Amino acid sequence: HLGVWDHPERNIATSFPALRHGSLPGILHEHGWSTRFFTAADPAWDNETPWLGRWYDGFDYSPARERDGDMLEFASRWMRDSLAAAKPFFVAMMTKSNHYPFDQNGEWSREKDLRKRLDLSLAYTDSCIGAFVRSISNEPWFPKTVFVVTGDHGFPLGEHGPGNMGHGLFTESTWLPLVVWGGATDLVKPGISSIPSSHLDIAPTVLRLAGVRASNHFAGHDLLDPARADSVVVVQSHYDELAGTRGIWKAHGTFSGIAREKGPQMFRLDLDPREEHDSAKGHEALRDTLVHEARKRVGLLVEVLRRDALAPKSTP
């Protein structure tokens, strides 16, 4: 929504509730789009409520609709009843069922193997998304609608030892989807991109697909821009952990400069996609450059948030 990196010490949603900012749905609203948010998870748990209230024309949550199928069915009915073909819209939805401990369904909770529970929950959410798409496929606006499907994080299954999600920012065996599909002219050629990308790239890509040119503070890049190349540095951050990726190389370090438990590391993603073998030997200068670039960008965010200066605040 904001298109910025994580703060290394604080949670943006809870620590900066009065932040003046622009957002993806806010920009689209200023250009005549209607906006709506549906969630199967209580938005109060991480202080999403005030943000959603500012970002969207309206948002919907009910404890009775915490299963993905129930939430998506409700969203489908609302869209079929409320959206007109003449006015563009941006509708966002957040599922819940495919989330640790993957036991929302009684069948899953009886399964002792965590990986099998994960697979069952993923198959369920996938089937619910498929049913949702089919339910709106006859609407007059469907042929021009673009769908973006992603996840908020992967899930560790012990590939790099015990640890919490986000620990080390490694690429685990459970990857995030980032699927963009629909009838937009820029999407006529199906394909898979191997260029490193992140959630920060979603907002500028959606603006391009929406045909909206607007000033913004998004830190990502338009994924459909033919000029975008392997020279782009993708930055990840989670509290003190940092990672910088350029092309086939991904380096790990910290924002504070305090050494990680495993020290600085770098991996060659084309040969080692799960980041199991440190390949920094002989490439220490590149590793240090990528970590420095990541630290510089996250440091800029810290200063911008301190000054409440995420700009521009509105489009010209």
C-alpha positions in Angstrom: 0.0 0.0 0.0 2.7 2.5 0.9 5.5 1.0 -1.2 8.3 1.4 1.4 10.6 -0.9 3.3 10.1 -2.2 6.8 11.4 0.0 9.6 14.4 -1.7 11.3 13.2 -1.1 14.8 9.4 -0.2 14.8 6.2 -1.4 13.2 5.0 1.3 10.8 1.3 0.4 11.3 1.4 0.7 15.1 4.1 3.3 15.5 3.2 5.9 12.9 -0.7 5.9 12.8 -0.8 9.7 12.1 1.7 9.5 9.2 0.8 11.8 6.3 1.3 9.8 3.2 0.1 8.8 -0.2 -1.0 5.2 -0.9 -1.8 3.1 -3.9 -5.7 3.1 -3.3 -5.5 6.8 -2.4 -3.8 7.7 -5.7 -6.4 5.7 -7.6 -9.2 7.3 -5.7 -7.9 10.8 -6.6 -8.1 9.7 -10.3 -11.7 8.6 -10.1 -11.5 5.0 -9.0 -13.7 3.4 -6.4 -11.9 1.4 -3.8 -12.9 -1.3 -1.4 -11.1 -3.7 1.0 -12.3 -7.2 2.2 -10.4 -9.1 4.8 -10.9 -12.5 6.5 -8.6 -11.4 9.4 -9.5 -8.9 12.1 -7.8 -5.7 11.0 -7.6 -4.5 14.6 -4.9 -7.1 15.5 -2.0 -5.1 14.0 -3.7 -1.6 13.9 -4.8 -1.8 10.3 -8.2 -0.2 11.0 -7.2 3.5 10.9 -5.1 2.9 7.8 -7.8 1.1 5.9 -10.3 3.9 6.9 -8.0 6.5 5.2 -7.0 4.4 2.2 -10.4 3.0 1.1 -13.9 4.2 0.4 -14.9 1.3 2.7 -13.7 -2.0 4.1 -15.5 -5.1 5.3 -14.6 -7.6 8.1 -16.9 -10.0 10.0 -15.9 -12.8 12.5 -18.5 -14.9 10.7 -16.4 -14.7 7.4 -12.9 -15.7 8.6 -12.8 -18.7 6.2 -11.5 -17.7 2.8 -14.5 -19.2 1.0 -17.0 -17.2 3.1 -15.1 -13.9 2.7 -14.5 -14.3 -1.1 -18.2 -15.3 -1.6 -19.3 -12.1 0.2 -16.8 -10.0 -1.8 -18.1 -11.5 -5.0 -21.7 -10.6 -4.2 -20.8 -7.1 -3.3 -18.8 -6.6 -6.5 -21.6 -8.0 -8.7 -24.2 -5.8 -6.9 -22.1 -2.6 -6.6 -19.6 -2.2 -9.4 -20.5 -0.6 -12.7 -18.7 -1.1 -16.0 -18.3 2.6 -16.6 -16.3 3.3 -13.4 -12.8 1.8 -12.7 -12.3 0.1 -9.4 -9.6 -1.2 -7.1 -10.7 -4.0 -4.8 -8.3 -5.7 -2.4 -8.8 -8.8 -0.4 -6.8 -10.5 2.4 -7.3 -14.2 3.0 -6.6 -15.9 6.3 -7.0 -19.7 6.0 -3.5 -20.3 4.5 -1.7 -19.1 7.6 0.2 -20.8 10.5 -0.7 -23.1 12.3 -2.8 -24.1 9.2 -5.6 -25.7 11.3 -8.6 -23.6 10.4 -10.3 -26.7 8.9 -11.0 -29.7 11.2 -9.4 -32.0 8.6 -6.2 -30.0 8.7 -6.0 -29.8 12.5 -6.0 -33.7 12.7 -3.0 -33.8 10.5 0.2 -33.9 12.6 2.7 -33.2 9.8 3.1 -29.4 9.4 4.0 -29.5 5.7 0.9 -31.5 4.9 -1.3 -29.0 6.8 0.3 -26.2 4.9 -0.4 -28.0 1.6 -4.0 -28.7 2.5 -4.6 -25.0 3.5 -2.9 -23.8 0.3 -5.0 -26.1 -1.9 -8.1 -24.8 -0.1 -7.3 -21.1 -0.6 -6.4 -21.7 -4.2 -9.7 -23.4 -4.8 -11.5 -20.5 -3.2 -9.7 -18.0 -5.4 -10.7 -20.1 -8.4 -14.3 -20.1 -7.3 -14.2 -16.4 -6.8 -12.9 -15.7 -10.3 -15.5 -18.0 -11.9 -18.3 -16.2 -9.9 -17.5 -12.9 -11.5 -16.5 -14.1 -15.0 -19.8 -13.0 -16.6 -19.7 -9.5 -15.3 -19.4 -6.7 -18.0 -16.2 -5.4 -16.4 -14.5 -8.8 -16.1 -12.7 -8.7 -19.5 -10.8 -5.5 -18.5 -10.1 -6.6 -15.0 -6.5 -7.4 -13.9 -5.8 -9.8 -10.9 -2.7 -9.6 -8.8 -2.2 -12.5 -6.4 0.6 -12.6 -3.9 1.4 -13.6 -0.3 2.7 -11.6 2.7 5.5 -14.0 3.4 6.9 -17.4 2.8 7.2 -20.0 5.5 10.3 -21.7 6.9 10.3 -25.5 7.2 13.7 -25.9 8.8 15.8 -25.2 5.7 18.1 -22.9 7.6 17.7 -24.2 11.1 15.1 -23.3 13.7 13.9 -19.7 13.7 11.0 -17.3 13.3 9.5 -16.2 10.0 11.8 -13.5 8.5 14.8 -14.7 10.5 17.8 -14.2 8.1 15.5 -13.2 5.1 16.5 -16.4 3.4 14.6 -17.8 0.4 12.8 -20.8 1.8 11.4 -23.7 -0.1 7.9 -22.2 0.4 8.0 -19.2 -2.0 5.7 -16.3 -2.5 3.4 -16.2 -5.5 3.3 -13.0 -7.5 0.9 -13.6 -10.4 -0.5 -10.8 -12.6 -3.2 -11.9 -15.0 -6.1 -10.4 -16.9 -7.2 -8.6 -20.0 -4.8 -5.5 -20.0 -3.0 -4.9 -23.2 0.3 -4.9 -21.5 -0.3 -8.5 -20.4 -1.0 -10.1 -23.7 2.2 -12.0 -23.8 2.3 -14.7 -21.0 5.6 -15.3 -19.4 7.7 -15.7 -16.2 10.2 -13.1 -15.1 13.4 -14.1 -13.5 14.4 -10.6 -12.6 14.4 -10.1 -8.8 11.3 -8.3 -7.5 9.5 -7.5 -4.3 6.2 -6.3 -2.9 7.4 -2.7 -3.4 7.1 -3.3 -7.2 3.4 -4.0 -7.1 2.1 -0.4 -6.6 4.0 1.1 -9.6 3.1 -1.9 -11.7 -0.6 -1.5 -10.9 -0.4 2.2 -11.7 1.0 1.4 -15.1 -1.8 -1.2 -15.8 -4.4 1.3 -14.6 -3.1 3.9 -17.0 -2.5 6.4 -14.1 0.5 8.7 -14.2 0.9 10.3 -10.8 3.6 11.6 -8.5 4.3 9.0 -5.8 6.9 7.9 -3.3 6.9 4.2 -4.2 10.4 2.7 -3.7 9.8 -0.1 -6.2 9.9 -0.4 -10.0 7.3 -1.1 -12.7 7.7 -4.8 -13.4 6.5 -4.3 -17.0 9.0 -1.6 -17.8 11.3 -2.9 -20.6 14.1 -0.7 -19.3 14.1 -2.5 -15.9 17.0 -4.9 -15.8 19.3 -6.9 -13.6 21.0 -3.7 -12.4 18.0 -3.1 -10.1 18.9 -3.7 -6.4 16.0 -5.3 -4.5 16.1 -4.6 -0.8 14.5 -6.7 1.9 14.4 -5.7 5.6 13.0 -7.2 8.7 13.9 -5.5 11.9 17.8 -5.5 12.0 18.1 -8.0 9.1 18.9 -6.7 5.6 19.3 -8.3 2.2 20.2 -6.8 -1.1 19.7 -8.7 -4.4 21.0 -7.7 -7.8 20.6 -10.2 -10.7 21.8 -13.6 -9.5 23.5 -12.4 -6.3 21.8 -11.9 -2.9 23.8 -10.6 0.1 22.8 -10.7 3.8 23.8 -8.2 6.5 22.3 -6.0 9.2 21.1 -2.4 9.5 22.9 -1.7 12.7 26.2 -3.2 11.5 26.2 -5.6 14.4 27.3 -9.0 13.1 24.6 -11.6 12.3 24.8 -15.0 14.0 26.1 -16.4 10.7 28.0 -13.3 9.7 27.7 -11.6 6.3 26.7 -14.0 3.6 26.0 -14.0 -0.1 24.4 -16.6 -2.4 24.2 -17.2 -6.1 20.5 -17.6 -6.7 20.7 -19.3 -10.1 22.7 -22.2 -8.8 21.5 -22.1 -5.2 17.9 -20.8 -5.1 17.4 -22.0 -1.5 20.5 -20.1 -0.3 22.2 -23.1 1.3 25.8 -22.4 0.3 27.6 -19.2 1.0 29.3 -18.1 -2.3 30.9 -14.8 -1.0 34.5 -16.0 -1.3 36.1 -14.0 -4.1 33.1 -11.7 -4.2 33.4 -9.9 -0.9 33.4 -6.4 -2.5 30.1 -7.1 -4.2 28.6 -8.6 -1.0 29.6 -5.5 0.9 28.2 -3.2 -1.8 24.8 -4.8 -1.8 24.6 -4.7 2.0 25.6 -1.0 2.0 23.0 -0.2 -0.6 20.3 -1.9 1.4 21.4 -0.2 4.6 21.4 3.2 2.8 17.9 2.8 1.5 16.4 1.6 4.8 18.3 4.4 6.6 16.6 6.9 4.3 13.2 5.4 5.2 14.0 5.8 8.9 14.8 9.5 8.4 11.7 10.1 6.2 9.4 8.6 8.8 11.1 10.6 11.6 10.3 13.7 9.7 6.8 12.5 8.6 7.9 13.4 5.1 6.6 10.6 2.9 5.8 12.7 -0.1 4.0 13.8 -2.2 0.9 14.0 0.0 -1.4 14.4 -3.0 -1.1 14.2 -6.8 -0.7 17.4 -8.8 
